[in-house]
Amino acid sequence: MRKIFALLAILLFGTQISYADDGKIHIVTSIKPLHSIVANIVGDKADLTLLVGKRMSPHGFILKPSHVRALKKADHVFYIHSLLEEFLRKLEMNNGKGDKFQPLLNIPGIKFHKVRRGIVWEDDDDHIIPDANNRDKRISLDDYSKDLHIWLDVGNAVTLADYVASFLSERHPQYARFFQENAEKLSAKIAALDTSLRDILQGKADIPFIVFHDAYQYFEKNYNLNAAGSIKYDPNENSSIKRLKAIRQRLHADNIRCVFSEPQFPLKNVEKVIEGTEARIFEIDPHGSRLSPGKDHYFEMMNLLGKNFKACLSQ
């Protein structure tokens, strides 16, 4: 099915990029948190299309024909990296040397964390950096080793917003002042969010917990939280018996009572792990998939993360 849509995308795009001729700026964003950041910058000066909507995850996401049409019409496409949004990789390749497709992982100023290693995180290097036969040679080995969930660090969110504002200002100078002023307003709102989250999560630094998959490192390190492992590395793959055994041992050894699930994936994956322990399950989501898209989404998602971390760690 993925191959069919990839072929359809290539046929629709052809070898050149087509731009909309209705006078509007058309922007496509990949995931809800990024869509929210861009929405705060562009306001009513652009039409925004979100690809990964509803209660979806970019992991295993498949483009629909309507998505491909939106991408063809778009002037700009903002996303994190084709390692996260794999569904954009062939379109990115087909774009050639143009700047329509804007991966944001490596823009200046982004603070990175490496993918965590070890049996309770990821003990198989092939999951992190595929062997030469399976690796996309256009992607650097360094990028393969990066944790891609950069938006969960509020400092990175400001960097993303500033880059989008500058990029769009250069290409649409008639709105440059508008975009830059919105970036300044958004930066102030994110600073207030950061202060609030620090108050909410104060005193939780020493309490260990287990996450469904290792997506929260940026949030954890920014607020001094103590993650003890993840049930899965890739949420779409089954965990090895060795990994599950190590997680259960960690639950018992550290008396961990807080384990997090994610709404896009079956709860039974977590229930099996905590069976026979005193751990309770709380839900968190690095994409805020249950929340409505829009300007407020990023703030609602981050506040919900803070609220649910506090609830689980306050048991």
Backbone as a ProteinNet text record, in pm:
[ID]
protein_1_A
[PRIMARY]
MRKIFALLAILLFGTQISYADDGKIHIVTSIKPLHSIVANIVGDKADLTLLVGKRMSPHGFILKPSHVRALKKADHVFYIHSLLEEFLRKLEMNNGKGDKFQPLLNIPGIKFHKVRRGIVWEDDDDHIIPDANNRDKRISLDDYSKDLHIWLDVGNAVTLADYVASFLSERHPQYARFFQENAEKLSAKIAALDTSLRDILQGKADIPFIVFHDAYQYFEKNYNLNAAGSIKYDPNENSSIKRLKAIRQRLHADNIRCVFSEPQFPLKNVEKVIEGTEARIFEIDPHGSRLSPGKDHYFEMMNLLGKNFKACLSQ
[TERTIARY]
82.3	0	86.3	192.8	280.9	345.4	383.5	447.4	352	224.3	125	111.8	101.6	87.7	214.9	329.3	456	463.7	421.8	421.4	322.8	205.1	106.8	162.6	232.3	290.6	390.2	476.8	578.4	514.1	409.8	342.2	274.2	214.4	147.1	245.4	358.7	456.6	536.7	562.6	645.5	787.1	856.4	995.4	1010.2	898.6	905.9	801.7	825.9	733.5	633.7	505.1	400.8	354.1	340.5	296.1	153.7	79.8	-57.4	-58.9	-161.4	-168.1	-286.5	-336	-450.6	-410.1	-279.6	-232.1	-211.2	-251.9	-235.6	-107.1	-58.8	52.5	-7.1	37	-12.9	99.8	73.8	174.3	120.4	202.3	170.1	264.4	209.3	289.5	260.9	357.7	345.7	268.3	307.9	251.4	189.1	100.3	23.3	108.3	210.1	287.8	353.8	406.4	468.8	363.6	250.9	139.5	98.5	95.2	57.4	157.8	285.9	390	379.9	364.6	354.5	228.1	116.8	-9.2	5.5	82.4	104.9	186.2	270.6	353	272.9	200.1	139.1	3.8	-63.5	-194.6	-288.5	-347.2	-441.4	-375.3	-242.2	-171.3	-142.4	-181.5	-154.3	-262.1	-281.1	-367	-279.7	-316.1	-237	-307.5	-230.1	-281.5	-197.4	-263.6	-198	-209.2	-99.4	-101.5	-143.4	-71.7	-98.8	-200	-326.7	-432.9	-501	-617.7	-699.7	-613.8	-639.3	-560.4	-455	-369.4	-270.1	-129.6	-37.5	104.1	179.9	291.9	371.7	435.3	445.1	501.9	404.2	442.2	357	249.5	250.9	149.1	161.7	48	44.9	-30.3	28.8	-36.2	-157.8	-264.5	-381.5	-367.2	-443.5	-437.5	-464.8	-553.7	-581.5	-458.7	-378.6	-254.6	-157.1	-147.9	-55	-94.7	-225.5	-272	-236.3	-252.4	-216.4	-67.2	14	158.7	197.5	128.6	157.2	124.5	16.1	-29.2	54.8	120	188	304.4	322.9	442.1	556.1	519.4	619.7	569.2	660.4	628.3	725.8	672.8	755.2	736.4	846.8	842.5	973.3	982.8	1102.1	1214.7	1194.9	1297.9	1232.3	1279.6	1220.4	1245.6	1331	1343.8	1221.5	1156.5	1032.3	913	907.3	797.1	844.2	857	908.6	820.6	694.2	599.7	633	723.1	761.8	892.1	957.2	1093.4	1099.6	1010.8	1016.8	979.6	886.9	852.6	968.6	1034.6	1153.2	1260.8	1281.6	1379.4	1340.5	1211.7	1163.9	1168.5	1184.1	1187.2	1317	1418.3	1545.7	1612.5	1663.8	1739.9	1654.6	1524.5	1438.8	1425.6	1370.9	1356.8	1211.7	1127	986.6	975.1	1051.5	1049.6	1153.8	1108	1194.5	1200.3	1295.8	1315.9	1381.8	1333.8	1375.2	1469.5	1500.9	1583.4	1717	1779.1	1916.5	1929.4	1822.7	1834.5	1924.2	1991.1	2081.3	2007.9	2071.7	2017.3	1941.3	1912.4	1840.1	1931.4	1879.4	1952.3	1915.5	2016.9	1993.5	2021.9	1951.7	1988.8	2003.7	2097	2116.4	2012.3	1980.8	1895.6	1960.7	1883.2	1939.2	1961.7	2069	2105.7	2105.9	2102.4	2094.3	1969.9	1965	1856.9	1719.6	1711.8	1580.7	1550.7	1643.1	1618.5	1630.2	1750.3	1770.5	1905.5	1903.5	2029.5	2071.1	1993.4	2022.3	2058.6	2186.7	2231.5	2167.4	2124.1	2060.6	1928.5	1865.6	1743.8	1776.4	1893.5	1932.2	1997.2	2097.5	2166.6	2161.4	2075	2065	2196.4	2211.1	2333	2337.5	2451.9	2475.5	2373.8	2325.4	2230.8	2091.8	2058.6	1924	1921.4	2035.6	2043.5	2026.4	1952.3	1939.2	2068.3	2147.2	2279.6	2272.5	2156.6	2142.6	2128.6	2104.2	2087.7	2216.7	2266.3	2393.8	2381.5	2492.5	2495	2462.2	2502.5	2474.5	2324.4	2252.8	2108.4	2039.4	2088.8	2029.8	2038.7	2139.9	2160.8	2088	2019.9	1952	1810.8	1774.5	1635.4	1559.2	1453.9	1386.3	1277	1243.8	1128.6	1167.4	1227.3	1289.9	1189.5	1064.4	965.8	928.3	962	927.2	1021.9	1121.5	1204.6	1154.3	1113.9	1054	1152.9	1281.5	1381.3	1386.6	1375	1371.1	1245.6	1134.4	1010.4	1027.5	1095.9	1123.6	1214.7	1315.7	1406.6	1331.5	1241.6	1160.1	1076.1	1013.2	927.8	1009	1125.2	1209.6	1255.5	1290	1334.7	1220.5	1102.9	988.4	956.5	959.2	931	1032.6	1161	1266.1	1256.8	1234.9	1224.1	1108.7	993	876.2	892.6	959.5	979.6	1064.6	1164.9	1251.6	1176.1	1081.4	1010.2	879.6	830.4	706.6	728	813.5	854.1	738.3	627.1	512.2	454.2	484.1	433.7	545.8	665.6	780.7	760.7	713.6	694.4	590.2	484.5	378	433.8	511.2	566.9	663.9	747.9	847.3	781.2	678.6	607.8	538.7	481.8	417.1	518.3	637.5	742.1	781.4	788.7	821.2	711.2	585.6	473.4	474.2	500.8	502	614.8	730.5	843.5	807.8	737.6	696.6	597.4	505.3	407.1	475.1	574.6	645.8	727.8	784.7	859.3	767	645.3	547.4	507.4	492.5	461.9	572.2	695.4	809.6	808.8	782.9	776.3	666.7	551.3	439.3	471.3	533.2	567.1	671	764.6	864.8	797.9	696.7	623.2	544.5	480.2	398.8	482.9	602.6	684.6	793	789.1	888.3	878.7	993.2	997	975.9	972.7	948.7	1074.6	1189.5	1313.7	1359.8	1332.3	1387.8	1293.1	1175.9	1074.9	1086	1121.8	1139.5	1006.7	1007.6	888.2	930.9	836.2	857.9	765.6	817.3	735.2	708.3	608	574	683.6	724.3	842.3	921.8	1047.3	1139.9	1123.8	1016.3	985.6	995.9	1025	1005.7	1135.2	1247.4	1375.9	1393.9	1349.5	1365.9	1284.2	1163	1077.1	1136.4	1178.6	1233.3	1354.9	1447	1571.9	1550.8	1454.5	1426.9	1366.9	1292.8	1226.5	1279	1399.3	1470.2	1387.1	1324.9	1247	1334.2	1292.4	1378.9	1323	1329.5	1283.3	1374.5	1313.4	1390.1	1392.5	1320.7	1320.7	1196.9	1195.1	1078.8	1039.4	910.5	860.6	899.1	896.1	930	1030.7	1108.5	1190.4	1107.9	1065.6	975.8	835.1	740.8	607	530.9	575	507.1	568.3	674.2	738.1	716	715.3	702	832.2	820.2	938.8	989.7	1119.7	1178.7	1148.4	1151.6	1131.4	1238.6	1360.4	1470.9	1441.9	1390.7	1361.2	1249.4	1141.5	1028.9	1069.8	1155.3	1205	1285	1368.7	1449.3	1361.9	1255.4	1164.6	1093.2	1046.1	976.8	1072.6	1196.2	1295.3	1318.1	1320.2	1338.9	1217.6	1098.9	978.3	985.3	1027.7	1034.5	1152.7	1268.2	1389.9	1378.9	1318.8	1310.1	1173.4	1086.7	951.5	880.6	888.4	829.8	678	608.1	461.6	395.7	475.9	423.5	470.2	374.2	403.7	308.5	364.3	284.5	250.2	126	80	66.6	35.4	9.3	-120.2	-202.1	-337.3	-344.5	-236.9	-242	-213.7	-174.3	-131	-206.3	-228.8	-312.6	-264.4	-358	-326.6	-272.9	-312.3	-268.9	-116.7	-49.7	96.6	159.2	92.3	141.1	88.4	-36	-97.8	-21.3	28.7	104.5	232.1	294.2	421.6	404.6	296.6	281.2	205.1	160.6	83.8	161.3	95	159.2	240.1	241.2	312.5	210.4	258	170.3	167.3	226.3	232	93.7	72.1	-51.1	-18.2	-117.1	-97.7	-160.3	-82.4	-132	-96.6	-175	-154.3	-80.1	20.5	86.5	103.2	131.1	135.6	226.8	335.5	428.5	374.5	259.5	201.1	69.6	16.5	-113.1	-220.9	-225	-311.6	-460.6	-497.9	-639.5	-685.8	-592.3	-624.6	-651	-732.7	-763.3	-642.5	-618.1	-505.7	-535.4	-430	-448.3	-343.9	-359.8	-261.1	-238.7	-344.3	-334.5	-283.6	-273.1	-241.4	-110.9	-3.5	126.3	118.6	49.2	39.3	-49.1	-157.6	-244.9	-171.9	-95.9	-22	83.1	161.5	267.7	209.7	102.3	38.3	-20.9	-76.6	-131.5	-20.9	92.1	207.1	247.1	258.6	295.3	195	67.9	-38.3	-34.9	-19.4	-22.6	105.7	219.3	341.6	326	274.6	258.9	163.1	50.4	-48.5	11.3	83	139.1	251.5	332.6	447.9	411.1	285.2	241.7	173.1	170.5	102	168.8
-120.2	0	126	125.6	241.9	266.9	158.7	173.4	233.9	196.6	250.2	400.8	445.5	588.2	663.6	601.1	665.6	686.8	587.1	598.4	705.9	707.4	809.3	948.3	963.3	1093	1138	1046.5	1080.8	1117.9	1044.7	1073.9	1210.5	1242.3	1370.6	1486.6	1465.4	1572.3	1591	1482.6	1492	1527.5	1594.5	1630.7	1777.4	1853.2	1993	2022.3	2123.7	2163.1	2263.4	2238.8	2329.8	2413.5	2542.8	2631.6	2677.8	2699	2744.8	2883.3	2910.2	3037.4	3122	3097.6	3173.7	3292.3	3320.1	3436.8	3415.4	3302.8	3274.8	3196.3	3205.3	3119.8	2988.6	2879.8	2748	2671.1	2632.4	2565.7	2431.7	2329.6	2197.9	2171	2124.1	2082.1	1935.7	1868	1723	1683.3	1731.8	1686.1	1803.1	1772.4	1875.1	1977.1	1935.3	2037	2139.1	2091.5	2181.2	2266.9	2208.6	2282.6	2398.4	2373.2	2475.7	2590.5	2556.7	2660.1	2745.5	2681.6	2755.6	2840.3	2787.3	2862.4	2992	2989	3109.8	3212.3	3168.1	3259.9	3321.5	3238.8	3287	3352.6	3323.2	3383.1	3360	3470.8	3460	3486.7	3487.2	3518	3395	3276.5	3154.6	3051.5	2963.3	2846	2730.3	2670.7	2562.6	2428.6	2329.1	2192	2103.2	2024.3	1929	1788.8	1715.2	1578.9	1475.9	1468.1	1364.7	1420.7	1398	1451.6	1345.1	1379	1290.1	1226.2	1100.6	1031.7	945.7	1011.4	940.1	968.9	884.5	900.1	901.8	974.5	969.8	833.1	752.4	618.3	530.9	490.8	406.6	481.8	614.7	694.5	678.5	674.5	660.1	778.5	842.4	954.1	908.1	988.9	968.5	1054	1023.1	1107.4	1255	1284	1423.9	1491.5	1415	1470.3	1503.2	1414	1434.3	1557.4	1576.8	1696.1	1823.4	1819	1934.9	1963.5	1858.4	1875.2	1932.7	1891.6	1944	2093.6	2132.4	2271.5	2362.5	2302.3	2380.6	2462.4	2580.2	2659.6	2615.2	2575.4	2536.7	2415.7	2325.1	2206.6	2202	2211.3	2207.2	2073.9	2010.1	1882.2	1866.6	1763.3	1746	1683.2	1563.3	1491.7	1366.7	1323.6	1205.2	1077.3	1083.4	969.2	957	1069.6	1068	1057.9	1148.3	1147.4	1074.4	943.5	863.8	874.7	904.8	915.5	1031.9	1121.6	1235.2	1211.9	1099.7	1082.6	1083.9	1013.4	1008.3	1142.5	1213.7	1346.4	1443.7	1430.1	1510.9	1486.1	1359	1322.8	1383.9	1380.5	1427.4	1580	1646.1	1791.8	1848.1	1764.4	1811.1	1910.4	2020.2	2118.4	2235.4	2230.6	2340.4	2345.4	2456.7	2470.5	2459.1	2400.3	2381.9	2294.5	2185.9	2095.1	2140.9	2170	2225.6	2133.6	2040.2	1960.8	2048.7	2042.9	2138.6	2081	1953.1	1888.9	1958.4	2000.3	2050.1	2200.6	2274.3	2419.5	2470.7	2583.9	2636.5	2662.3	2623.8	2652.7	2540.4	2433.1	2320.7	2246	2218.8	2140.8	1993	1909	1767.1	1680.5	1567.3	1456	1333.1	1248.9	1125	1021.2	929.3	816.2	741.4	712	646.6	498.4	445	305.3	228.2	96.4	9.4	-76	-189.9	-285.9	-228	-132.3	-73.7	46.2	77.5	181	117.7	107.4	42.7	-24.6	-158.1	-232.6	-287	-259.6	-310	-191.5	-175.9	-62	-59.6	-175	-178	-102	-89.8	-9.9	137.9	177.3	318.2	354	278.4	301.9	172.6	164.1	42.2	7.1	-119.9	-160	-95.9	-104.7	-32.8	-68.6	-191.7	-234	-174.6	-140.3	-89.7	59.4	121.8	262.3	353.9	462.1	566.2	647.4	637	699.7	852.5	909.5	1055	1109.7	1021	1061.6	1035	1133.1	1119.2	1021.8	958.4	868.2	944.9	1070.4	1152.8	1173	1194.8	1213.5	1086.5	971.8	845.8	832.3	891.2	874.5	979.8	1075	1182.2	1141.7	1184	1175.5	1282	1242.7	1331.5	1418.4	1396.7	1463.5	1600.9	1681.6	1806.9	1909.3	1905.6	2006.2	1998.9	1888.9	1875.8	1952.9	2016.4	2112.2	2251.3	2329	2459.6	2553.7	2539.3	2620	2587.8	2460.4	2419.9	2471.4	2476.2	2527.6	2673.3	2751.7	2891.3	2898.2	2811.3	2808.7	2773.6	2676.9	2639.8	2758.4	2825.7	2940.2	3051.6	3082.2	3188.8	3154.4	3027.5	2987.1	3000.3	2950.7	2958.8	3104	3190	3332.5	3394.9	3363.7	3420.2	3365.3	3234.6	3170.9	3232	3244.6	3297.9	3447.3	3519.5	3663.5	3690.8	3607.1	3623.4	3599.1	3507.3	3468.4	3544.9	3604.7	3683.5	3813.4	3901.9	4022.2	4114.4	4104.8	4190.7	4157.6	4038.3	3997	3982.7	4026.9	4002.4	4058.5	4180.7	4240.4	4161.9	4120.4	4042.5	3911.4	3840.1	3712	3730	3831.5	3853.2	3893.8	3978.7	4017.3	3897	3810	3690	3596.1	3588.6	3504.7	3556.7	3688.6	3747	3718.5	3730.6	3700.8	3553.9	3466.8	3323.9	3289.9	3352	3327.8	3365.1	3474.4	3517	3418.5	3368.8	3271.3	3140.7	3098.8	2974.6	2991.4	3109.8	3135.8	3123.4	3175.2	3163.3	3017.4	2943.2	2800.3	2726.3	2757.8	2693.3	2718.2	2840.9	2874.7	2795.2	2785.8	2711.6	2563.5	2504.2	2362.4	2334.2	2425	2406.6	2406.1	2489.5	2490.8	2360.7	2315.2	2193.2	2071.1	2062.7	1941.8	1953.2	2058.1	2075.4	1960.9	1907.3	1802.4	1661.5	1642	1509.5	1445.9	1506.1	1465.6	1325	1277.2	1148.7	1030.8	1053.9	946.8	877.7	747.6	678.9	640.3	630.6	590.3	521.9	452.1	384.2	445.5	471.8	524.5	414.6	436.4	337.6	328.5	444.3	444.1	572	569.8	673.7	800.8	875.5	996.1	1122.9	1111.9	1224.2	1279.2	1239.4	1276.3	1428	1501.3	1647	1709.2	1659.3	1707.8	1669	1543.9	1493.1	1573.8	1594.9	1660.9	1809.5	1869.3	2010.1	2031.3	1929.5	1943.1	1844	1790.9	1705.9	1585.7	1517.1	1397.8	1273.3	1162.4	1045.7	921.8	921.1	804.9	685.6	567.6	446.6	346.5	373.6	281.5	299.4	231.3	235	93.2	69.2	-63.4	-98.5	0.3	-23.5	80.5	40.3	138.8	194.2	108.4	145.7	104.5	199.4	164.2	69.1	54.4	-36.3	-175.8	-197.4	-327.9	-393.5	-526.3	-599.9	-593.3	-577.9	-577.6	-719.5	-733.9	-865.2	-913.6	-1045.4	-1103.3	-1051.8	-1040.3	-990.4	-849.8	-766	-627.6	-622.9	-696.9	-696.3	-749.6	-851.9	-906.9	-801.2	-726.5	-622.1	-510.3	-475.3	-371.8	-418.4	-542.6	-594.8	-601.6	-640.2	-642	-502.4	-403	-265.2	-217.9	-257.6	-221	-269.5	-395.7	-454	-397.9	-389.7	-347.2	-203.8	-115	26.3	63.1	-39.6	-16	94	81.8	182.9	166.7	274.3	269.5	352.5	405.4	494.2	446.2	404.1	358.7	431.3	480.6	560.9	485.3	499.7	448.2	565.1	532.9	635.4	601.5	700.8	675.6	609.7	620.7	564.4	414.2	357.6	218.2	140.3	8.7	-71.7	-68.2	-49.3	-44	-178.3	-285.9	-419.3	-433.1	-356.8	-362.8	-319.8	-227.6	-179	-265.6	-308.1	-387.8	-517.7	-579.6	-703.6	-681.8	-566.4	-537.9	-517.3	-451.7	-418.7	-526.1	-630.4	-735.6	-790.7	-793.9	-845.4	-743.2	-618	-511.1	-412	-314.2	-210.7	-85.8	-95.8	20.3	54.4	183	231.5	293.1	293.4	344.2	482.3	575.5	706.9	728.4	810.7	833.3	964	957.9	1077.2	1060.5	1170	1165.3	1276.5	1242.5	1345.9	1430.5	1389.1	1461.7	1529.8	1503.1	1560.4	1519.5	1389.6	1343.8	1355.5	1356.4	1370.5	1516	1608.5	1750.8	1806.5	1908.7	1971.9	2050.4	2048.8	2126.9	2276	2355.2	2500	2570.2	2700.6	2781.6	2735.7	2691.3	2656.6	2515.2	2436.7	2294.7	2272.8	2342.7	2319.5	2342.3	2447	2480.6	2379.7	2339.1	2238.2	2104.9	2067.1	1941	1941.9	2048.4	2055.6	2062.5	2137.1	2143.5	2008.9	1936.8	1804.7	1706.8	1717.2	1635.7	1663.9	1791.3	1828.2	1778.6	1795.4	1752.5	1601.9	1523.8	1379	1323	1385.2	1345.3	1369.6	1485.8	1516	1418.4	1388.2	1297.2	1157.8	1108.8	973.9	969.3	1072.5	1073.8	1117.1	1156.7	1198.4	1087.1	966.1	854.7	822.7
0	0	0	83.5	88.2	-47.3	-116.4	-247	-348.1	-337.8	-431.3	-413.4	-286.6	-261.4	-295.5	-272.3	-308.3	-458.5	-536.8	-681.7	-726.1	-662.3	-694.7	-669.6	-557.8	-522.9	-628	-670.5	-769.5	-902.5	-940.9	-1066.6	-1061.6	-944.7	-931.8	-929.6	-863.7	-852.3	-980.4	-1052.6	-1170.5	-1131.6	-1215.9	-1187.4	-1148.6	-1149	-1112	-1005.2	-927.4	-823.4	-879.5	-856.1	-900.9	-783.6	-801.4	-696.6	-725.3	-616.5	-631.2	-694.4	-774.5	-845.4	-798.7	-675.7	-627.2	-541.5	-534.8	-461.9	-314.1	-260.5	-118.8	-93.8	30.6	71.8	120.6	62.8	102	171.9	295.2	376.8	425.8	415.7	471.1	587.1	698	812.8	840.9	899.6	915.9	1039.6	1157.8	1284.4	1360.7	1452.8	1522.2	1598.1	1675.1	1747.2	1653.8	1542.7	1446	1377	1344.7	1285.1	1376.2	1506.9	1603.2	1604.3	1604.1	1603.7	1477.7	1363.1	1236.3	1233.4	1286.2	1288.7	1367.1	1475.2	1553.9	1476.5	1385.7	1306.9	1191.8	1116.7	991.9	1012.2	1123.1	1145.1	1028	978.5	866.5	731.7	728.9	604.5	518.9	565.9	489.2	516.9	421.5	439.8	485.7	600.7	658.1	641.2	602	593.9	684.8	766.9	856.6	797.3	796.3	742.1	846.3	957.5	1058.2	1157.5	1128.7	1212.3	1294.8	1346.1	1429	1537.1	1569.6	1673.1	1605.7	1529.7	1450.7	1499.9	1458.5	1487.8	1355.7	1347.3	1224.4	1200.6	1306.4	1292.4	1214.3	1094.7	1011.3	935.5	938.8	870.7	719	650.2	504.2	443.5	346.1	278.6	200.2	204.7	121	-5.1	-108.4	-229.2	-200.7	-104.4	-70.3	-11.5	64.7	118.8	6.6	-89.1	-200.4	-280.8	-299	-371.4	-294.1	-161	-79.1	-87	-87.4	-98.5	-234	-336.7	-471.1	-478.4	-412.1	-415.3	-325.2	-227	-123.2	-177.6	-120.4	-145.6	-54.7	68.6	167.7	246.3	277.2	357.4	474.7	596.5	716.4	788.3	823.2	893.8	969.8	1052.5	1135.9	1055.9	1004.2	928.2	870.6	756.2	693.7	773.6	875.8	966.1	1056.6	1085.6	1162.2	1068.9	970.6	873.7	747.1	759	647.8	523.7	543.8	432.3	339	380.2	295.2	220.2	245.5	193.7	41.7	-24.7	-171.4	-233.1	-170.5	-221.2	-200.4	-87.7	-59.6	-165.1	-200	-302.4	-436.2	-468.3	-597.1	-609.2	-497.9	-498.4	-554.2	-562.7	-615.7	-522.9	-579.1	-501.3	-454.7	-476	-432.2	-281.1	-229.9	-86	-40.5	-122.7	-85	39.1	43.3	157.2	258.2	379.5	483.3	605.3	607.2	729	834.5	957.1	1059	1163.9	1153.7	1256.7	1275	1165.3	1170.6	1149.5	1175.8	1164.4	1277.8	1258.2	1361.9	1493.4	1603.8	1735.6	1802.1	1728.1	1787.5	1884.1	2003.4	2103.7	2086.7	2073.9	2047.7	2168.8	2173.9	2260.1	2170.5	2203.6	2129.5	2172.1	2081.7	2118	2233.1	2337.4	2454.7	2427.7	2483.7	2461.9	2592.5	2580	2695.9	2685	2750.5	2731.8	2762.9	2858.5	2888.9	2798.6	2707.6	2607.1	2469	2418	2287.9	2285.5	2285.7	2291.2	2156.1	2052.5	1918.4	1829.1	1798.3	1718.2	1580.1	1528.4	1396.4	1396.3	1513.4	1522.6	1506.9	1556.4	1553.4	1419.6	1381.2	1254.3	1173.5	1071.6	991.3	924	888.5	819	680.7	616.7	489.9	382.7	381.9	278.5	297.8	422.1	452.1	483.6	484.1	523.7	403.7	423.4	321.5	322.9	215.7	212.5	214.3	184.9	187	328.9	424.5	563	638.3	709.7	779.4	896.2	928.3	1043.7	1171	1176.3	1293.1	1311.5	1200.7	1210.3	1260	1218.6	1264.3	1416	1475.9	1620.3	1703.8	1639.6	1713.1	1755.5	1875.6	1919	1841	1772.4	1677.3	1740.1	1865.3	1927.3	1982.4	1897	1939.7	1992.5	1949.4	1986.9	2135.9	2203.5	2344.4	2436	2380.3	2453	2416.4	2515.5	2485.8	2417.1	2448.9	2379.8	2232.1	2200	2059	1990.1	2062.7	2003.6	1962.7	2044.6	2009.4	1887.8	1882.9	1767.7	1640.3	1647.8	1531.9	1485.4	1579.4	1545.4	1479.5	1536.1	1480.2	1338.9	1316.9	1183.6	1082.7	1117.8	1026.8	994.1	1096.2	1073.1	978.7	998.7	912.2	770.9	760	628.5	548.6	611.7	541.1	513.1	603.2	582.5	458.9	437.2	320.2	190.8	193.5	71.2	51.5	157.8	150.4	227.8	176.7	251.9	287.1	214.4	246	383.3	433.3	564.6	667.1	634.7	720.6	861.2	871.5	1004.2	1083.4	1017.2	1081.4	1136.2	1055.4	1098.3	1215	1207.6	1312.4	1444.6	1436.5	1558.8	1621.4	1539.2	1591.6	1656.1	1599.1	1658	1796.7	1811.4	1941	2043.5	2001.2	2091.5	2132.7	2036.1	2065.3	2161.7	2144.3	2233.7	2377.8	2395.5	2529.7	2590.1	2509.2	2558.6	2598	2520.1	2551.6	2678.9	2700.8	2824.4	2945.7	2934.1	3042.8	3064.2	2954.6	2963.7	3038.4	3006.4	3070.7	3222	3261.6	3404.6	3473.9	3409.5	3466.9	3482.1	3381.1	3386.4	3495	3513.9	3619.6	3757.1	3773.8	3900.5	3919.2	3812.3	3818.8	3854.3	3797.6	3809.8	3916.6	3992.8	4098.6	4200.1	4238.2	4339.1	4287.5	4155.3	4098.1	4040.6	4064	3996.5	4030.7	4152.5	4195.3	4177.9	4118.6	4109.3	3973.4	3970.4	3841.9	3777.5	3645.5	3571.4	3442.2	3380.5	3252.9	3148.4	3028.4	2918.9	2816	2732.1	2630.1	2524.5	2470.6	2384.3	2410.5	2376.7	2421.6	2339.3	2371.7	2295.9	2379	2509	2599.9	2658.1	2602.7	2660	2671.1	2569.1	2571.2	2684.6	2703.6	2811.6	2946.9	2959.2	3085.9	3129.9	3039.4	3077	3104.7	3037.3	3062.4	3200.9	3251.3	3381.3	3484.9	3458.4	3555.1	3601.5	3508	3539	3522.7	3584.4	3600.9	3529.5	3397.5	3321.4	3345	3361.6	3392.8	3278.4	3169.9	3056.7	2971.3	2856.2	2766.6	2727.9	2717.2	2681.6	2538.9	2450.6	2310.5	2262.7	2161.1	2090.1	1974.7	1886	1777.5	1819.3	1830.8	1879.2	1788.8	1664.2	1571.2	1569.1	1646.6	1650.5	1785.6	1786.6	1911.8	1990.1	2120.8	2206.5	2224.3	2233.5	2255.9	2396.6	2414.4	2547.4	2642.9	2592.5	2673.3	2724.5	2636.8	2675.9	2779.1	2756.2	2849.2	2986	2986.2	3112	3187.5	3115.5	3178.3	3235.4	3163.4	3212.1	3339	3339.1	3457.5	3576.9	3551.3	3659.2	3714.2	3624	3667.6	3750.4	3708.7	3783.6	3927.8	3944.8	4078.8	4157.8	4094.4	4165.6	4217.6	4136.8	4174.7	4231.1	4248.7	4301.2	4221.3	4088.9	4001.2	3997.1	4023	4028.6	3919.1	3831.2	3727	3590.2	3506.3	3370.3	3276	3165.7	3073.9	2946.1	2902.6	2773.7	2676.4	2549.1	2448.1	2376	2342.3	2292.1	2155	2075.8	1939.6	1937.4	2052.2	2053.5	2161.2	2138	2228.5	2372.9	2464.7	2607.2	2657.9	2592.3	2637.7	2634.9	2548.5	2543.4	2676.4	2744.3	2873.4	2986.9	2976.6	3082.8	3107.1	3000.6	3015.9	3095.3	3074.2	3139.8	3289.2	3330.9	3472.5	3549.8	3481.7	3549	3669.2	3783.9	3903.9	3980.4	3935.6	4006.2	4061.8	4135.2	4190.1	4102	3985.2	3894.9	3840.9	3819.4	3757.3	3622.4	3535	3399.7	3385.9	3332.6	3294.4	3147.3	3080.4	2937.1	2912.4	2827	2774.6	2624	2555.9	2409.1	2358.9	2289.7	2242.6	2127.9	2072.7	1959.1	1994.5	2112.8	2148	2050.6	2018	1909.1	1940.1	2068.6	2104.9	2099.2	2097.5	2102.7	1963.4	1957	1828.4	1778.4	1647.5	1593.2	1598.4	1595	1594	1679	1694.8	1765.8	1909.2	1975.8	2117.3	2139.9	2033.5	2051	2125.5	2087.6	2151.2	2301.9	2341.8	2483.7	2557.5	2495	2555.6	2570.2	2469	2472.5	2581.7	2590	2689.8	2831.5	2849.8	2980.6	3020.7	2924.1	2953.5	2990.5	2921.5	2959.7	3104.2	3137.9	3273.2	3376.2	3346.2	3437.5	3460.1	3352.1	3365.5	3426.5	3397.7	3466.7	3616.9	3654.3	3795.4	3862.1	3797.3	3855.6	3878.9	3780.3	3791.9	3896.1	3898.5	3988.7	4130.5	4152.7	4285.7	4362.2	4305.9	4373.7	4506.9
[MASK]
+++++++++++++++++++++++++++++++++++++++++++++++++++++++++++++++++++++++++++++++++++++++++++++++++++++++++++++++++++++++++++++++++++++++++++++++++++++++++++++++++++++++++++++++++++++++++++++++++++++++++++++++++++++++++++++++++++++++++++++++++++++++++++++++++++++++++++++++++++++++++++++++++++++++++++++++++++++++++++

